[in-house]
Structure formats: C-alpha cells, structure tokens
Amino acid sequence: MPELNELTSSLDKTLKNSDLHNVSVGLAEVVIDRLIDDGVTKDIPIIGTIVGVGKVALGIREGLFLKKIIYFITELKDIPASKRRKMVDEIDSSLRYRIKVGEKLLYIIEKCEDHEKSKIIARLFVFCIY
C-alpha cells in the first residue's frame, strides 16, 4: 500500500507545516478541472500527492475525495502550524493510538458522505487541538 503511506505522510506534512491560508474551497474545483500541480498545490503536500497519484486518471471518486480533503484543510487554516504540529506529534508518539493521525483522518474523511461532513470532522479536529 505505498499510495496509502504516501497519502498519510503528505497529510501529516500538510497538518504540521503548511500555511493553510492559501487554501480555499474554490481550489477544489480548479484542481479537479485543470489537474495542475503548480502554485498553491505545491505548497500543500496532500493536494499535490493526490493530484500526482491520480494524474493519469483522476476519476470522479478521486475528485470527490480531493474536494473533501480541501474542505477539511480549509477549516484548519486559522490554527497556527505550531499548534497543529504539537497535536499531531503528541498523538503520533502516544502508545495509546496505534494508527498515525494522517492515516486515521484519511479513513474518516474518505468515509464522509460529502465535503460538508469533512468540514464537520475538521471542526472536531480543531476542538481537539484546543
């Protein structure tokens, strides 16, 4: 499952280090429509990874998943990277949690019915950070 490991790793990087103020919900449509990996997508690892993995054949399912990811990330843009990094590191180093944060979030977001549900998941995640 190299793709899952790559997605997990890039979501972790996104949560820990990215300036999420450049992310907007309009980005979902732009990325899906144009399949570019320039500009903002290079600054947000998870988006670049999804586009890179799916560049050959980005289907409807992958496009909808990408939209859910972007809506999730958009809700986190006002949380400083240092706070996000601290939260992810604490969970990842805990023996209580056996699945890394990025991997678990990918499972949860993927199961969301739509992008609105992924926004709710992000709000819950923000609540956990504070």
Biotite code that builds the C-alpha atoms (Angstrom):
import biotite.structure as struc

atoms = struc.array([
    struc.Atom([0.000, 0.000, 0.000], chain_id="A", res_id=1, res_name="MET", atom_name="CA", element="C"),
    struc.Atom([2.582, 2.590, -0.995], chain_id="A", res_id=2, res_name="PRO", atom_name="CA", element="C"),
    struc.Atom([-0.153, 5.023, -2.050], chain_id="A", res_id=3, res_name="GLU", atom_name="CA", element="C"),
    struc.Atom([-1.733, 4.992, 1.431], chain_id="A", res_id=4, res_name="LEU", atom_name="CA", element="C"),
    struc.Atom([1.668, 5.541, 3.044], chain_id="A", res_id=5, res_name="ASN", atom_name="CA", element="C"),
    struc.Atom([2.366, 8.402, 0.652], chain_id="A", res_id=6, res_name="GLU", atom_name="CA", element="C"),
    struc.Atom([-1.029, 9.992, 1.327], chain_id="A", res_id=7, res_name="LEU", atom_name="CA", element="C"),
    struc.Atom([-0.635, 9.550, 5.091], chain_id="A", res_id=8, res_name="THR", atom_name="CA", element="C"),
    struc.Atom([2.804, 11.093, 5.050], chain_id="A", res_id=9, res_name="SER", atom_name="CA", element="C"),
    struc.Atom([1.720, 14.047, 2.935], chain_id="A", res_id=10, res_name="SER", atom_name="CA", element="C"),
    struc.Atom([-1.348, 14.702, 5.119], chain_id="A", res_id=11, res_name="LEU", atom_name="CA", element="C"),
    struc.Atom([0.920, 14.686, 8.173], chain_id="A", res_id=12, res_name="ASP", atom_name="CA", element="C"),
    struc.Atom([3.239, 17.185, 6.450], chain_id="A", res_id=13, res_name="LYS", atom_name="CA", element="C"),
    struc.Atom([0.276, 19.343, 5.484], chain_id="A", res_id=14, res_name="THR", atom_name="CA", element="C"),
    struc.Atom([-1.115, 19.394, 9.014], chain_id="A", res_id=15, res_name="LEU", atom_name="CA", element="C"),
    struc.Atom([2.257, 20.059, 10.608], chain_id="A", res_id=16, res_name="LYS", atom_name="CA", element="C"),
    struc.Atom([3.939, 22.538, 8.310], chain_id="A", res_id=17, res_name="ASN", atom_name="CA", element="C"),
    struc.Atom([1.738, 24.124, 5.669], chain_id="A", res_id=18, res_name="SER", atom_name="CA", element="C"),
    struc.Atom([0.420, 27.645, 5.623], chain_id="A", res_id=19, res_name="ASP", atom_name="CA", element="C"),
    struc.Atom([-3.215, 26.787, 5.023], chain_id="A", res_id=20, res_name="LEU", atom_name="CA", element="C"),
    struc.Atom([-4.354, 30.377, 4.448], chain_id="A", res_id=21, res_name="HIS", atom_name="CA", element="C"),
    struc.Atom([-3.834, 29.850, 0.709], chain_id="A", res_id=22, res_name="ASN", atom_name="CA", element="C"),
    struc.Atom([-6.397, 27.067, 0.636], chain_id="A", res_id=23, res_name="VAL", atom_name="CA", element="C"),
    struc.Atom([-9.893, 27.930, -0.416], chain_id="A", res_id=24, res_name="SER", atom_name="CA", element="C"),
    struc.Atom([-12.870, 25.808, -1.316], chain_id="A", res_id=25, res_name="VAL", atom_name="CA", element="C"),
    struc.Atom([-12.653, 27.184, -4.839], chain_id="A", res_id=26, res_name="GLY", atom_name="CA", element="C"),
    struc.Atom([-9.315, 25.401, -5.116], chain_id="A", res_id=27, res_name="LEU", atom_name="CA", element="C"),
    struc.Atom([-11.124, 22.057, -5.232], chain_id="A", res_id=28, res_name="ALA", atom_name="CA", element="C"),
    struc.Atom([-12.828, 22.874, -8.491], chain_id="A", res_id=29, res_name="GLU", atom_name="CA", element="C"),
    struc.Atom([-9.703, 24.438, -10.002], chain_id="A", res_id=30, res_name="VAL", atom_name="CA", element="C"),
    struc.Atom([-7.511, 21.455, -9.162], chain_id="A", res_id=31, res_name="VAL", atom_name="CA", element="C"),
    struc.Atom([-10.050, 18.933, -10.327], chain_id="A", res_id=32, res_name="ILE", atom_name="CA", element="C"),
    struc.Atom([-10.832, 20.807, -13.546], chain_id="A", res_id=33, res_name="ASP", atom_name="CA", element="C"),
    struc.Atom([-7.290, 21.670, -14.562], chain_id="A", res_id=34, res_name="ARG", atom_name="CA", element="C"),
    struc.Atom([-5.247, 18.967, -12.774], chain_id="A", res_id=35, res_name="LEU", atom_name="CA", element="C"),
    struc.Atom([-2.388, 21.348, -12.175], chain_id="A", res_id=36, res_name="ILE", atom_name="CA", element="C"),
    struc.Atom([0.282, 20.970, -9.572], chain_id="A", res_id=37, res_name="ASP", atom_name="CA", element="C"),
    struc.Atom([1.641, 24.495, -9.710], chain_id="A", res_id=38, res_name="ASP", atom_name="CA", element="C"),
    struc.Atom([1.396, 27.324, -7.221], chain_id="A", res_id=39, res_name="GLY", atom_name="CA", element="C"),
    struc.Atom([-0.706, 26.555, -4.162], chain_id="A", res_id=40, res_name="VAL", atom_name="CA", element="C"),
    struc.Atom([-0.807, 22.809, -4.757], chain_id="A", res_id=41, res_name="THR", atom_name="CA", element="C"),
    struc.Atom([2.985, 22.637, -4.392], chain_id="A", res_id=42, res_name="LYS", atom_name="CA", element="C"),
    struc.Atom([2.678, 24.369, -1.011], chain_id="A", res_id=43, res_name="ASP", atom_name="CA", element="C"),
    struc.Atom([0.127, 21.854, 0.295], chain_id="A", res_id=44, res_name="ILE", atom_name="CA", element="C"),
    struc.Atom([1.634, 18.354, 0.171], chain_id="A", res_id=45, res_name="PRO", atom_name="CA", element="C"),
    struc.Atom([-1.602, 16.338, 0.417], chain_id="A", res_id=46, res_name="ILE", atom_name="CA", element="C"),
    struc.Atom([-3.149, 18.071, -2.595], chain_id="A", res_id=47, res_name="ILE", atom_name="CA", element="C"),
    struc.Atom([-0.021, 17.639, -4.710], chain_id="A", res_id=48, res_name="GLY", atom_name="CA", element="C"),
    struc.Atom([0.175, 13.976, -3.729], chain_id="A", res_id=49, res_name="THR", atom_name="CA", element="C"),
    struc.Atom([-3.444, 13.236, -4.615], chain_id="A", res_id=50, res_name="ILE", atom_name="CA", element="C"),
    struc.Atom([-3.123, 15.033, -7.935], chain_id="A", res_id=51, res_name="VAL", atom_name="CA", element="C"),
    struc.Atom([0.208, 13.308, -8.614], chain_id="A", res_id=52, res_name="GLY", atom_name="CA", element="C"),
    struc.Atom([-1.102, 9.844, -7.779], chain_id="A", res_id=53, res_name="VAL", atom_name="CA", element="C"),
    struc.Atom([-4.288, 10.366, -9.745], chain_id="A", res_id=54, res_name="GLY", atom_name="CA", element="C"),
    struc.Atom([-2.888, 12.434, -12.602], chain_id="A", res_id=55, res_name="LYS", atom_name="CA", element="C"),
    struc.Atom([-3.165, 9.612, -15.093], chain_id="A", res_id=56, res_name="VAL", atom_name="CA", element="C"),
    struc.Atom([-6.826, 9.025, -14.429], chain_id="A", res_id=57, res_name="ALA", atom_name="CA", element="C"),
    struc.Atom([-8.363, 11.262, -11.807], chain_id="A", res_id=58, res_name="LEU", atom_name="CA", element="C"),
    struc.Atom([-11.832, 9.797, -11.675], chain_id="A", res_id=59, res_name="GLY", atom_name="CA", element="C"),
    struc.Atom([-14.972, 11.054, -10.052], chain_id="A", res_id=60, res_name="ILE", atom_name="CA", element="C"),
    struc.Atom([-14.296, 9.212, -6.808], chain_id="A", res_id=61, res_name="ARG", atom_name="CA", element="C"),
    struc.Atom([-10.787, 10.649, -6.501], chain_id="A", res_id=62, res_name="GLU", atom_name="CA", element="C"),
    struc.Atom([-12.066, 14.108, -7.414], chain_id="A", res_id=63, res_name="GLY", atom_name="CA", element="C"),
    struc.Atom([-14.719, 13.964, -4.718], chain_id="A", res_id=64, res_name="LEU", atom_name="CA", element="C"),
    struc.Atom([-12.149, 12.710, -2.205], chain_id="A", res_id=65, res_name="PHE", atom_name="CA", element="C"),
    struc.Atom([-9.868, 15.605, -3.108], chain_id="A", res_id=66, res_name="LEU", atom_name="CA", element="C"),
    struc.Atom([-12.748, 18.019, -2.600], chain_id="A", res_id=67, res_name="LYS", atom_name="CA", element="C"),
    struc.Atom([-13.375, 16.561, 0.877], chain_id="A", res_id=68, res_name="LYS", atom_name="CA", element="C"),
    struc.Atom([-9.674, 16.933, 1.735], chain_id="A", res_id=69, res_name="ILE", atom_name="CA", element="C"),
    struc.Atom([-9.636, 20.566, 0.591], chain_id="A", res_id=70, res_name="ILE", atom_name="CA", element="C"),
    struc.Atom([-12.736, 21.418, 2.607], chain_id="A", res_id=71, res_name="TYR", atom_name="CA", element="C"),
    struc.Atom([-11.163, 19.703, 5.638], chain_id="A", res_id=72, res_name="PHE", atom_name="CA", element="C"),
    struc.Atom([-7.923, 21.675, 5.258], chain_id="A", res_id=73, res_name="ILE", atom_name="CA", element="C"),
    struc.Atom([-9.804, 24.938, 4.743], chain_id="A", res_id=74, res_name="THR", atom_name="CA", element="C"),
    struc.Atom([-11.321, 24.612, 8.210], chain_id="A", res_id=75, res_name="GLU", atom_name="CA", element="C"),
    struc.Atom([-7.833, 24.359, 9.740], chain_id="A", res_id=76, res_name="LEU", atom_name="CA", element="C"),
    struc.Atom([-6.346, 27.458, 8.141], chain_id="A", res_id=77, res_name="LYS", atom_name="CA", element="C"),
    struc.Atom([-6.630, 29.654, 11.241], chain_id="A", res_id=78, res_name="ASP", atom_name="CA", element="C"),
    struc.Atom([-4.817, 27.175, 13.504], chain_id="A", res_id=79, res_name="ILE", atom_name="CA", element="C"),
    struc.Atom([-1.112, 28.030, 13.717], chain_id="A", res_id=80, res_name="PRO", atom_name="CA", element="C"),
    struc.Atom([1.150, 25.360, 12.246], chain_id="A", res_id=81, res_name="ALA", atom_name="CA", element="C"),
    struc.Atom([2.953, 25.086, 15.577], chain_id="A", res_id=82, res_name="SER", atom_name="CA", element="C"),
    struc.Atom([-0.285, 24.071, 17.355], chain_id="A", res_id=83, res_name="LYS", atom_name="CA", element="C"),
    struc.Atom([-1.166, 21.570, 14.635], chain_id="A", res_id=84, res_name="ARG", atom_name="CA", element="C"),
    struc.Atom([2.361, 20.144, 14.708], chain_id="A", res_id=85, res_name="ARG", atom_name="CA", element="C"),
    struc.Atom([2.286, 19.751, 18.502], chain_id="A", res_id=86, res_name="LYS", atom_name="CA", element="C"),
    struc.Atom([-1.081, 17.945, 18.384], chain_id="A", res_id=87, res_name="MET", atom_name="CA", element="C"),
    struc.Atom([-0.043, 15.570, 15.597], chain_id="A", res_id=88, res_name="VAL", atom_name="CA", element="C"),
    struc.Atom([3.294, 14.810, 17.255], chain_id="A", res_id=89, res_name="ASP", atom_name="CA", element="C"),
    struc.Atom([1.638, 14.082, 20.608], chain_id="A", res_id=90, res_name="GLU", atom_name="CA", element="C"),
    struc.Atom([-0.842, 11.673, 19.073], chain_id="A", res_id=91, res_name="ILE", atom_name="CA", element="C"),
    struc.Atom([1.719, 10.019, 16.798], chain_id="A", res_id=92, res_name="ASP", atom_name="CA", element="C"),
    struc.Atom([4.104, 9.392, 19.705], chain_id="A", res_id=93, res_name="SER", atom_name="CA", element="C"),
    struc.Atom([1.407, 8.023, 22.017], chain_id="A", res_id=94, res_name="SER", atom_name="CA", element="C"),
    struc.Atom([1.282, 4.291, 22.599], chain_id="A", res_id=95, res_name="LEU", atom_name="CA", element="C"),
    struc.Atom([-2.484, 4.585, 23.054], chain_id="A", res_id=96, res_name="ARG", atom_name="CA", element="C"),
    struc.Atom([-3.016, 5.400, 19.399], chain_id="A", res_id=97, res_name="TYR", atom_name="CA", element="C"),
    struc.Atom([-1.730, 2.771, 17.038], chain_id="A", res_id=98, res_name="ARG", atom_name="CA", element="C"),
    struc.Atom([-2.671, 4.498, 13.797], chain_id="A", res_id=99, res_name="ILE", atom_name="CA", element="C"),
    struc.Atom([-0.981, 7.731, 12.789], chain_id="A", res_id=100, res_name="LYS", atom_name="CA", element="C"),
    struc.Atom([-3.122, 10.869, 12.703], chain_id="A", res_id=101, res_name="VAL", atom_name="CA", element="C"),
    struc.Atom([-2.836, 11.311, 8.948], chain_id="A", res_id=102, res_name="GLY", atom_name="CA", element="C"),
    struc.Atom([-3.883, 7.748, 8.215], chain_id="A", res_id=103, res_name="GLU", atom_name="CA", element="C"),
    struc.Atom([-6.845, 7.849, 10.596], chain_id="A", res_id=104, res_name="LYS", atom_name="CA", element="C"),
    struc.Atom([-8.020, 11.187, 9.193], chain_id="A", res_id=105, res_name="LEU", atom_name="CA", element="C"),
    struc.Atom([-7.803, 9.807, 5.664], chain_id="A", res_id=106, res_name="LEU", atom_name="CA", element="C"),
    struc.Atom([-10.006, 6.866, 6.671], chain_id="A", res_id=107, res_name="TYR", atom_name="CA", element="C"),
    struc.Atom([-12.537, 9.161, 8.311], chain_id="A", res_id=108, res_name="ILE", atom_name="CA", element="C"),
    struc.Atom([-12.596, 11.744, 5.512], chain_id="A", res_id=109, res_name="ILE", atom_name="CA", element="C"),
    struc.Atom([-12.888, 9.054, 2.859], chain_id="A", res_id=110, res_name="GLU", atom_name="CA", element="C"),
    struc.Atom([-15.982, 7.674, 4.616], chain_id="A", res_id=111, res_name="LYS", atom_name="CA", element="C"),
    struc.Atom([-17.673, 11.087, 4.745], chain_id="A", res_id=112, res_name="CYS", atom_name="CA", element="C"),
    struc.Atom([-20.720, 11.254, 2.507], chain_id="A", res_id=113, res_name="GLU", atom_name="CA", element="C"),
    struc.Atom([-19.806, 14.691, 1.187], chain_id="A", res_id=114, res_name="ASP", atom_name="CA", element="C"),
    struc.Atom([-17.500, 17.646, 1.649], chain_id="A", res_id=115, res_name="HIS", atom_name="CA", element="C"),
    struc.Atom([-19.796, 19.224, 4.253], chain_id="A", res_id=116, res_name="GLU", atom_name="CA", element="C"),
    struc.Atom([-19.204, 16.247, 6.554], chain_id="A", res_id=117, res_name="LYS", atom_name="CA", element="C"),
    struc.Atom([-15.448, 16.636, 6.129], chain_id="A", res_id=118, res_name="SER", atom_name="CA", element="C"),
    struc.Atom([-15.822, 20.249, 7.327], chain_id="A", res_id=119, res_name="LYS", atom_name="CA", element="C"),
    struc.Atom([-17.528, 18.920, 10.460], chain_id="A", res_id=120, res_name="ILE", atom_name="CA", element="C"),
    struc.Atom([-14.675, 16.456, 11.012], chain_id="A", res_id=121, res_name="ILE", atom_name="CA", element="C"),
    struc.Atom([-12.226, 19.353, 10.690], chain_id="A", res_id=122, res_name="ALA", atom_name="CA", element="C"),
    struc.Atom([-14.136, 21.366, 13.292], chain_id="A", res_id=123, res_name="ARG", atom_name="CA", element="C"),
    struc.Atom([-13.963, 18.409, 15.669], chain_id="A", res_id=124, res_name="LEU", atom_name="CA", element="C"),
    struc.Atom([-10.240, 18.118, 14.992], chain_id="A", res_id=125, res_name="PHE", atom_name="CA", element="C"),
    struc.Atom([-9.818, 21.843, 15.756], chain_id="A", res_id=126, res_name="VAL", atom_name="CA", element="C"),
    struc.Atom([-11.699, 21.297, 19.008], chain_id="A", res_id=127, res_name="PHE", atom_name="CA", element="C"),
    struc.Atom([-9.216, 18.551, 19.943], chain_id="A", res_id=128, res_name="CYS", atom_name="CA", element="C"),
    struc.Atom([-6.274, 20.853, 19.200], chain_id="A", res_id=129, res_name="ILE", atom_name="CA", element="C"),
    struc.Atom([-7.530, 23.410, 21.693], chain_id="A", res_id=130, res_name="TYR", atom_name="CA", element="C"),
])
